[in-house]
Amino acid sequence: MSIKARERLLNVLIVIGVVVLLFVVGYPQYKESLPSKIKIGVDKSYGSLPFYVAKKDTLRRYFAIEKIEPELVEITGDPLQGIKDGLYDIVVVPWYSFLISPSYNGDTLKACGSIELKSGKVLDAIIIPEKSRIRRLKDIKGKRLGYLANDEYIVNLILTRLEEDEITDIERVPLQVEEITSAFVDEKVDALYLLDPYRGYMVYQNHKVLFQGLISYFVIPTMPYAAIVMRKSFLKDENRLAGIRIKNAVDATLSYMTKNPAIVKKVIIEINDWYDDGELSLNIRIPEYQRLSDINLKNIEIFQTELVRRGIGTCGIRPSEFLFDKTDFAR
C-alpha cells in the first residue's frame, strides 16, 4: 500500500473515530432532551389525583418540568391487572390487592408512593337518605347497601365484622361512580357506603351520615389505602429514564399536594364535574399522600397481618419488598 493510500485510510479512520466519539458523547445528551411518553391509568378518585395535579395545575406543571408526555388512559377494569397487562406504565392500585398479588410472569410491581387513611381523619361513612327510617347501624340488617365497585374489598372486610354483631343479610349493590349521586332517587339502595370525595359530596347534597369511621372501627385504625406502582422491569433498558422522570414528578407532586390541600379539593371537584359554591370543599376530606421516602412500613405490616388473620394473603413478603429502593432511580 502506498503512502498516499495509507494517509487516506488513516484520514477515513480518524473521521470514523470522530463520528463515533460524537455519537457516544452526544447521543445520551440528545436522548435526555427528548420527552418521555408514559401511559398513566386514571379514574376520578383520590388515587389518580397526583397525575391530574401534575398535569393541570398551572403553577406546578411537574410533567412539563420532567419532560414527560403523559397519556392518561381511563381505567375500565382492575387497575392491578391492567398494569400487569401493560395497559399502563404507572397506576394506583389498592394496597389490599397489591399485598396479595405483587408478582406476575417473573416480573414484579413496586410502589413509589402511597395513600393512607389516617385514624384521626375519618373519610368513610354509611350515608342514608334524609328521610330514611334507618336510625342505627343495626337497622341496615336485611337492607340494600350500595358502594363503589372498586371498594368492594373494603365492604367485605367491614361486613365480615358486622356479621359478628349479627348485622346480617345485607344485600350488596356495587355501583359505578356515575350511579352514586342518583342511587337514592332511583331507589337502587337503602344506604351507601362511601369514601371521600363521594362521602363529602353526598353530605353536601343533604344526605345523612348513619355511621362514620367504619375502616378504623372494623378493620384497622390507620389503613394503607392505595399504592402508586410501576413494573420493576419498566426501570430497565430504554424505559429507565422515563421511570426516573415519572418518579421525580410523582414525588414533587405529592409534596406539593401535602402543602396545598386546597389544590387537592379543587382538582378532585373539577375532574368529577361537580359545582362548588364553596360549601362542597368544606365537606370533603382528603387522605394523606406519601412519597416513597415517607411510606409508613409499619402500617403496611399491620394491614398485611390483619389480612392474614382473616385468611387473606400471606406474610411471606416483608413490607419493604413492596417498595422501590432509592437506588432504583439512580441515573
C-alpha beads as a LAMMPS data file, in Angstrom:
LAMMPS data file: protein, C-alpha beads

331 atoms
330 bonds

1 atom types
1 bond types

-500.0 500.0 xlo xhi
-500.0 500.0 ylo yhi
-500.0 500.0 zlo zhi

Masses

1 110.0

Atoms # bond

1 1 1 0.000 0.000 0.000
2 1 1 1.362 3.384 -0.999
3 1 1 1.983 6.178 1.442
4 1 1 -0.896 8.225 -0.027
5 1 1 -3.256 5.274 0.294
6 1 1 -2.219 4.824 3.896
7 1 1 -2.801 8.518 4.567
8 1 1 -6.277 8.330 3.012
9 1 1 -7.114 5.277 5.089
10 1 1 -5.828 6.985 8.244
11 1 1 -7.935 10.072 7.480
12 1 1 -11.023 7.882 6.986
13 1 1 -10.369 6.112 10.292
14 1 1 -9.929 9.438 12.048
15 1 1 -13.225 10.702 10.636
16 1 1 -14.974 7.494 11.686
17 1 1 -13.434 7.792 15.147
18 1 1 -14.593 11.398 15.498
19 1 1 -18.129 10.421 14.400
20 1 1 -18.207 7.535 16.888
21 1 1 -16.905 9.783 19.648
22 1 1 -19.512 12.438 18.892
23 1 1 -22.209 9.772 18.926
24 1 1 -21.025 8.293 22.224
25 1 1 -20.825 11.719 23.854
26 1 1 -23.781 13.354 22.157
27 1 1 -26.411 10.600 21.997
28 1 1 -27.055 10.454 25.756
29 1 1 -27.485 14.236 25.766
30 1 1 -29.780 14.001 22.761
31 1 1 -31.816 11.293 24.463
32 1 1 -32.053 13.395 27.649
33 1 1 -33.515 16.232 25.585
34 1 1 -36.368 14.094 24.258
35 1 1 -39.646 13.845 26.213
36 1 1 -40.654 10.513 27.758
37 1 1 -44.038 9.154 26.702
38 1 1 -45.703 7.432 29.650
39 1 1 -49.094 5.707 29.859
40 1 1 -50.871 6.562 33.117
41 1 1 -54.010 4.792 34.334
42 1 1 -56.552 7.221 35.801
43 1 1 -60.096 7.376 37.152
44 1 1 -61.977 10.042 39.142
45 1 1 -60.828 9.008 42.594
46 1 1 -58.251 10.366 45.027
47 1 1 -55.832 7.728 43.766
48 1 1 -55.419 9.328 40.347
49 1 1 -55.320 12.870 41.685
50 1 1 -51.498 13.253 41.727
51 1 1 -51.423 12.678 37.976
52 1 1 -54.130 15.256 37.326
53 1 1 -52.437 17.788 39.575
54 1 1 -49.088 17.236 37.838
55 1 1 -50.759 17.921 34.512
56 1 1 -53.412 20.509 35.325
57 1 1 -52.080 22.858 37.963
58 1 1 -50.830 25.998 36.290
59 1 1 -48.268 26.818 38.982
60 1 1 -46.502 23.471 39.139
61 1 1 -46.555 21.608 35.822
62 1 1 -44.371 18.745 37.001
63 1 1 -44.857 16.686 33.843
64 1 1 -43.534 19.555 31.762
65 1 1 -40.654 20.147 34.181
66 1 1 -39.627 16.485 33.976
67 1 1 -40.111 16.316 30.169
68 1 1 -42.965 13.829 30.365
69 1 1 -45.646 13.441 27.702
70 1 1 -48.430 11.761 29.708
71 1 1 -51.066 9.632 28.035
72 1 1 -53.939 9.434 30.526
73 1 1 -55.654 6.079 29.998
74 1 1 -59.061 5.564 31.606
75 1 1 -59.171 2.626 33.998
76 1 1 -62.033 0.364 32.916
77 1 1 -61.334 -2.743 34.982
78 1 1 -58.978 -3.947 37.687
79 1 1 -56.029 -1.494 37.679
80 1 1 -53.696 -4.157 39.103
81 1 1 -54.405 -6.487 36.204
82 1 1 -54.238 -3.547 33.815
83 1 1 -50.652 -2.665 34.695
84 1 1 -49.663 -6.326 34.594
85 1 1 -51.116 -6.492 31.075
86 1 1 -49.155 -3.400 30.040
87 1 1 -52.178 -1.110 29.658
88 1 1 -50.394 1.455 31.842
89 1 1 -46.801 2.187 32.817
90 1 1 -47.869 3.590 36.187
91 1 1 -51.175 3.407 38.046
92 1 1 -52.644 3.483 41.547
93 1 1 -53.929 0.186 42.950
94 1 1 -55.463 -0.794 46.304
95 1 1 -52.846 -1.889 48.812
96 1 1 -55.199 -4.791 49.544
97 1 1 -54.792 -6.196 46.010
98 1 1 -51.120 -5.285 45.801
99 1 1 -50.242 -7.132 49.032
100 1 1 -51.944 -10.261 47.740
101 1 1 -50.532 -10.261 44.205
102 1 1 -47.405 -8.159 43.566
103 1 1 -45.782 -10.502 41.005
104 1 1 -46.517 -11.808 37.516
105 1 1 -44.676 -13.710 34.802
106 1 1 -41.311 -13.430 36.544
107 1 1 -41.666 -9.667 36.958
108 1 1 -42.906 -7.739 39.967
109 1 1 -44.643 -4.488 40.808
110 1 1 -43.121 -1.946 43.163
111 1 1 -44.598 1.108 44.885
112 1 1 -43.136 4.599 44.521
113 1 1 -45.833 6.378 46.533
114 1 1 -48.769 5.674 48.805
115 1 1 -52.113 6.990 50.042
116 1 1 -53.089 6.334 53.631
117 1 1 -56.334 6.696 55.563
118 1 1 -55.310 8.061 58.965
119 1 1 -57.187 7.197 62.130
120 1 1 -57.529 10.851 63.133
121 1 1 -59.298 11.867 59.921
122 1 1 -62.462 9.964 59.027
123 1 1 -63.001 9.625 55.270
124 1 1 -65.594 6.851 55.121
125 1 1 -69.213 6.581 56.203
126 1 1 -72.550 4.910 55.638
127 1 1 -74.871 7.513 54.138
128 1 1 -78.677 7.346 54.192
129 1 1 -81.410 9.491 52.594
130 1 1 -82.575 12.481 54.592
131 1 1 -85.989 10.907 55.303
132 1 1 -84.781 7.344 55.840
133 1 1 -86.306 5.229 58.588
134 1 1 -82.919 3.741 59.327
135 1 1 -81.746 5.114 62.673
136 1 1 -78.947 2.843 63.895
137 1 1 -76.246 0.732 62.311
138 1 1 -78.216 -2.383 63.271
139 1 1 -81.064 -1.164 61.099
140 1 1 -79.159 -1.911 57.874
141 1 1 -79.689 -5.614 58.555
142 1 1 -81.523 -7.000 55.553
143 1 1 -81.188 -3.709 53.649
144 1 1 -79.561 -2.885 50.293
145 1 1 -76.100 -1.355 50.737
146 1 1 -74.607 0.394 47.734
147 1 1 -70.911 1.108 47.284
148 1 1 -68.388 1.802 44.559
149 1 1 -67.438 -1.440 42.854
150 1 1 -63.735 -0.670 43.336
151 1 1 -64.263 -0.509 47.118
152 1 1 -65.849 -3.956 47.358
153 1 1 -62.863 -5.382 49.221
154 1 1 -63.319 -2.773 51.970
155 1 1 -67.043 -3.512 52.182
156 1 1 -66.290 -7.222 52.502
157 1 1 -63.828 -6.575 55.335
158 1 1 -66.376 -4.412 57.164
159 1 1 -69.410 -6.647 56.650
160 1 1 -67.494 -9.672 57.914
161 1 1 -67.110 -7.869 61.224
162 1 1 -70.722 -6.669 61.228
163 1 1 -71.867 -10.257 60.879
164 1 1 -70.137 -10.987 64.191
165 1 1 -72.582 -8.463 65.712
166 1 1 -75.497 -10.239 63.985
167 1 1 -75.943 -7.469 61.424
168 1 1 -76.538 -9.854 58.549
169 1 1 -78.465 -10.400 55.318
170 1 1 -77.188 -7.149 53.826
171 1 1 -77.683 -7.086 50.071
172 1 1 -74.536 -5.797 48.381
173 1 1 -75.100 -3.449 45.445
174 1 1 -71.905 -2.473 43.581
175 1 1 -72.215 0.821 41.699
176 1 1 -70.210 2.885 39.250
177 1 1 -69.209 6.475 40.009
178 1 1 -71.932 7.926 37.769
179 1 1 -74.611 5.965 39.663
180 1 1 -73.748 7.232 43.130
181 1 1 -75.471 10.629 43.072
182 1 1 -78.794 9.204 41.844
183 1 1 -78.765 5.919 43.789
184 1 1 -81.346 7.097 46.352
185 1 1 -83.578 8.871 43.833
186 1 1 -83.616 5.778 41.619
187 1 1 -84.316 3.620 44.699
188 1 1 -81.420 1.303 43.925
189 1 1 -80.233 1.171 47.546
190 1 1 -81.320 1.896 51.102
191 1 1 -77.877 3.098 52.202
192 1 1 -74.486 3.881 50.689
193 1 1 -71.022 3.077 51.964
194 1 1 -68.696 5.749 50.586
195 1 1 -65.211 7.137 50.968
196 1 1 -64.288 10.704 50.172
197 1 1 -64.673 12.596 47.969
198 1 1 -68.035 10.857 47.390
199 1 1 -68.879 10.767 51.098
200 1 1 -68.363 14.529 51.280
201 1 1 -70.371 15.139 48.114
202 1 1 -73.407 13.180 49.383
203 1 1 -73.278 15.006 52.727
204 1 1 -73.184 18.267 50.747
205 1 1 -76.334 17.041 48.981
206 1 1 -78.091 16.957 52.405
207 1 1 -77.995 13.207 52.916
208 1 1 -77.351 11.974 56.451
209 1 1 -74.402 10.152 57.977
210 1 1 -75.562 6.994 59.754
211 1 1 -72.145 5.802 60.908
212 1 1 -68.664 7.026 60.034
213 1 1 -65.154 5.715 60.526
214 1 1 -66.000 2.096 59.724
215 1 1 -62.493 1.300 58.490
216 1 1 -60.896 2.487 61.736
217 1 1 -63.554 0.749 63.827
218 1 1 -63.952 -2.570 61.994
219 1 1 -60.683 -3.067 60.054
220 1 1 -57.581 -1.252 61.406
221 1 1 -57.086 2.261 62.850
222 1 1 -54.869 3.502 60.003
223 1 1 -55.125 1.741 56.652
224 1 1 -52.751 1.869 53.681
225 1 1 -55.370 2.644 51.032
226 1 1 -53.617 2.792 47.668
227 1 1 -50.143 2.331 46.209
228 1 1 -48.662 4.139 43.210
229 1 1 -46.989 1.294 41.328
230 1 1 -44.820 0.557 38.300
231 1 1 -43.419 -2.668 36.908
232 1 1 -39.865 -3.292 38.099
233 1 1 -38.908 -4.091 34.513
234 1 1 -40.045 -0.623 33.386
235 1 1 -36.952 0.866 35.009
236 1 1 -34.644 -1.163 32.822
237 1 1 -33.148 -0.507 29.411
238 1 1 -34.849 2.105 27.230
239 1 1 -37.551 2.993 29.783
240 1 1 -35.189 3.751 32.644
241 1 1 -35.098 7.497 32.025
242 1 1 -38.898 7.570 31.775
243 1 1 -39.166 5.710 35.101
244 1 1 -36.817 8.145 36.815
245 1 1 -38.695 11.120 35.414
246 1 1 -42.161 9.918 36.456
247 1 1 -40.903 9.056 39.937
248 1 1 -39.454 12.563 40.303
249 1 1 -42.706 14.089 39.060
250 1 1 -44.758 11.962 41.482
251 1 1 -42.503 12.861 44.418
252 1 1 -42.719 16.579 43.659
253 1 1 -46.487 16.456 43.121
254 1 1 -47.180 14.567 46.352
255 1 1 -45.078 17.049 48.308
256 1 1 -46.898 19.947 46.650
257 1 1 -50.324 18.422 47.386
258 1 1 -49.444 17.888 51.040
259 1 1 -48.548 21.544 51.415
260 1 1 -51.533 22.781 49.373
261 1 1 -54.688 20.831 50.372
262 1 1 -56.912 23.425 48.705
263 1 1 -55.457 22.338 45.344
264 1 1 -56.380 18.728 46.100
265 1 1 -60.007 19.647 46.700
266 1 1 -60.139 21.973 43.716
267 1 1 -58.893 19.350 41.255
268 1 1 -60.993 16.456 42.619
269 1 1 -64.106 18.605 42.267
270 1 1 -63.060 19.621 38.773
271 1 1 -62.433 16.112 37.415
272 1 1 -65.777 14.932 38.803
273 1 1 -67.572 17.898 37.156
274 1 1 -69.148 18.987 40.431
275 1 1 -70.393 22.501 41.079
276 1 1 -68.729 24.085 44.080
277 1 1 -70.227 27.076 45.822
278 1 1 -67.544 26.935 48.498
279 1 1 -69.503 24.676 50.813
280 1 1 -68.662 21.464 48.967
281 1 1 -64.952 21.949 49.640
282 1 1 -65.698 22.252 53.351
283 1 1 -67.426 18.852 53.350
284 1 1 -64.679 16.996 51.521
285 1 1 -61.811 15.427 53.459
286 1 1 -58.538 14.301 51.918
287 1 1 -56.251 11.343 52.688
288 1 1 -52.545 11.502 53.412
289 1 1 -50.305 11.339 50.349
290 1 1 -46.860 9.831 50.929
291 1 1 -43.744 9.988 48.788
292 1 1 -41.576 6.878 48.525
293 1 1 -39.405 8.082 51.401
294 1 1 -42.490 8.785 53.559
295 1 1 -44.318 5.457 53.223
296 1 1 -45.153 4.010 56.651
297 1 1 -43.893 0.413 56.511
298 1 1 -45.229 -0.354 59.985
299 1 1 -48.814 0.347 58.943
300 1 1 -48.379 -1.801 55.839
301 1 1 -47.169 -4.627 58.071
302 1 1 -50.168 -4.185 60.398
303 1 1 -52.578 -4.299 57.446
304 1 1 -50.802 -7.311 55.983
305 1 1 -51.010 -9.111 59.327
306 1 1 -54.716 -8.283 59.671
307 1 1 -55.419 -9.742 56.241
308 1 1 -53.547 -12.925 57.119
309 1 1 -55.507 -13.148 60.372
310 1 1 -58.643 -13.126 58.259
311 1 1 -57.303 -15.847 55.988
312 1 1 -56.317 -13.461 53.160
313 1 1 -52.844 -13.312 51.647
314 1 1 -49.568 -14.172 53.331
315 1 1 -46.840 -12.577 55.435
316 1 1 -44.156 -14.236 53.303
317 1 1 -43.085 -10.905 51.815
318 1 1 -41.625 -8.179 54.007
319 1 1 -43.285 -4.744 53.667
320 1 1 -40.054 -3.162 52.397
321 1 1 -40.037 -5.590 49.455
322 1 1 -43.167 -3.955 48.061
323 1 1 -41.307 -0.655 47.603
324 1 1 -38.793 0.578 45.083
325 1 1 -35.373 1.289 46.519
326 1 1 -33.863 4.739 46.111
327 1 1 -31.023 3.196 44.125
328 1 1 -33.529 2.011 41.518
329 1 1 -33.816 5.624 40.401
330 1 1 -30.126 6.477 40.349
331 1 1 -29.000 7.795 36.944

Bonds

1 1 1 2
2 1 2 3
3 1 3 4
4 1 4 5
5 1 5 6
6 1 6 7
7 1 7 8
8 1 8 9
9 1 9 10
10 1 10 11
11 1 11 12
12 1 12 13
13 1 13 14
14 1 14 15
15 1 15 16
16 1 16 17
17 1 17 18
18 1 18 19
19 1 19 20
20 1 20 21
21 1 21 22
22 1 22 23
23 1 23 24
24 1 24 25
25 1 25 26
26 1 26 27
27 1 27 28
28 1 28 29
29 1 29 30
30 1 30 31
31 1 31 32
32 1 32 33
33 1 33 34
34 1 34 35
35 1 35 36
36 1 36 37
37 1 37 38
38 1 38 39
39 1 39 40
40 1 40 41
41 1 41 42
42 1 42 43
43 1 43 44
44 1 44 45
45 1 45 46
46 1 46 47
47 1 47 48
48 1 48 49
49 1 49 50
50 1 50 51
51 1 51 52
52 1 52 53
53 1 53 54
54 1 54 55
55 1 55 56
56 1 56 57
57 1 57 58
58 1 58 59
59 1 59 60
60 1 60 61
61 1 61 62
62 1 62 63
63 1 63 64
64 1 64 65
65 1 65 66
66 1 66 67
67 1 67 68
68 1 68 69
69 1 69 70
70 1 70 71
71 1 71 72
72 1 72 73
73 1 73 74
74 1 74 75
75 1 75 76
76 1 76 77
77 1 77 78
78 1 78 79
79 1 79 80
80 1 80 81
81 1 81 82
82 1 82 83
83 1 83 84
84 1 84 85
85 1 85 86
86 1 86 87
87 1 87 88
88 1 88 89
89 1 89 90
90 1 90 91
91 1 91 92
92 1 92 93
93 1 93 94
94 1 94 95
95 1 95 96
96 1 96 97
97 1 97 98
98 1 98 99
99 1 99 100
100 1 100 101
101 1 101 102
102 1 102 103
103 1 103 104
104 1 104 105
105 1 105 106
106 1 106 107
107 1 107 108
108 1 108 109
109 1 109 110
110 1 110 111
111 1 111 112
112 1 112 113
113 1 113 114
114 1 114 115
115 1 115 116
116 1 116 117
117 1 117 118
118 1 118 119
119 1 119 120
120 1 120 121
121 1 121 122
122 1 122 123
123 1 123 124
124 1 124 125
125 1 125 126
126 1 126 127
127 1 127 128
128 1 128 129
129 1 129 130
130 1 130 131
131 1 131 132
132 1 132 133
133 1 133 134
134 1 134 135
135 1 135 136
136 1 136 137
137 1 137 138
138 1 138 139
139 1 139 140
140 1 140 141
141 1 141 142
142 1 142 143
143 1 143 144
144 1 144 145
145 1 145 146
146 1 146 147
147 1 147 148
148 1 148 149
149 1 149 150
150 1 150 151
151 1 151 152
152 1 152 153
153 1 153 154
154 1 154 155
155 1 155 156
156 1 156 157
157 1 157 158
158 1 158 159
159 1 159 160
160 1 160 161
161 1 161 162
162 1 162 163
163 1 163 164
164 1 164 165
165 1 165 166
166 1 166 167
167 1 167 168
168 1 168 169
169 1 169 170
170 1 170 171
171 1 171 172
172 1 172 173
173 1 173 174
174 1 174 175
175 1 175 176
176 1 176 177
177 1 177 178
178 1 178 179
179 1 179 180
180 1 180 181
181 1 181 182
182 1 182 183
183 1 183 184
184 1 184 185
185 1 185 186
186 1 186 187
187 1 187 188
188 1 188 189
189 1 189 190
190 1 190 191
191 1 191 192
192 1 192 193
193 1 193 194
194 1 194 195
195 1 195 196
196 1 196 197
197 1 197 198
198 1 198 199
199 1 199 200
200 1 200 201
201 1 201 202
202 1 202 203
203 1 203 204
204 1 204 205
205 1 205 206
206 1 206 207
207 1 207 208
208 1 208 209
209 1 209 210
210 1 210 211
211 1 211 212
212 1 212 213
213 1 213 214
214 1 214 215
215 1 215 216
216 1 216 217
217 1 217 218
218 1 218 219
219 1 219 220
220 1 220 221
221 1 221 222
222 1 222 223
223 1 223 224
224 1 224 225
225 1 225 226
226 1 226 227
227 1 227 228
228 1 228 229
229 1 229 230
230 1 230 231
231 1 231 232
232 1 232 233
233 1 233 234
234 1 234 235
235 1 235 236
236 1 236 237
237 1 237 238
238 1 238 239
239 1 239 240
240 1 240 241
241 1 241 242
242 1 242 243
243 1 243 244
244 1 244 245
245 1 245 246
246 1 246 247
247 1 247 248
248 1 248 249
249 1 249 250
250 1 250 251
251 1 251 252
252 1 252 253
253 1 253 254
254 1 254 255
255 1 255 256
256 1 256 257
257 1 257 258
258 1 258 259
259 1 259 260
260 1 260 261
261 1 261 262
262 1 262 263
263 1 263 264
264 1 264 265
265 1 265 266
266 1 266 267
267 1 267 268
268 1 268 269
269 1 269 270
270 1 270 271
271 1 271 272
272 1 272 273
273 1 273 274
274 1 274 275
275 1 275 276
276 1 276 277
277 1 277 278
278 1 278 279
279 1 279 280
280 1 280 281
281 1 281 282
282 1 282 283
283 1 283 284
284 1 284 285
285 1 285 286
286 1 286 287
287 1 287 288
288 1 288 289
289 1 289 290
290 1 290 291
291 1 291 292
292 1 292 293
293 1 293 294
294 1 294 295
295 1 295 296
296 1 296 297
297 1 297 298
298 1 298 299
299 1 299 300
300 1 300 301
301 1 301 302
302 1 302 303
303 1 303 304
304 1 304 305
305 1 305 306
306 1 306 307
307 1 307 308
308 1 308 309
309 1 309 310
310 1 310 311
311 1 311 312
312 1 312 313
313 1 313 314
314 1 314 315
315 1 315 316
316 1 316 317
317 1 317 318
318 1 318 319
319 1 319 320
320 1 320 321
321 1 321 322
322 1 322 323
323 1 323 324
324 1 324 325
325 1 325 326
326 1 326 327
327 1 327 328
328 1 328 329
329 1 329 330
330 1 330 331
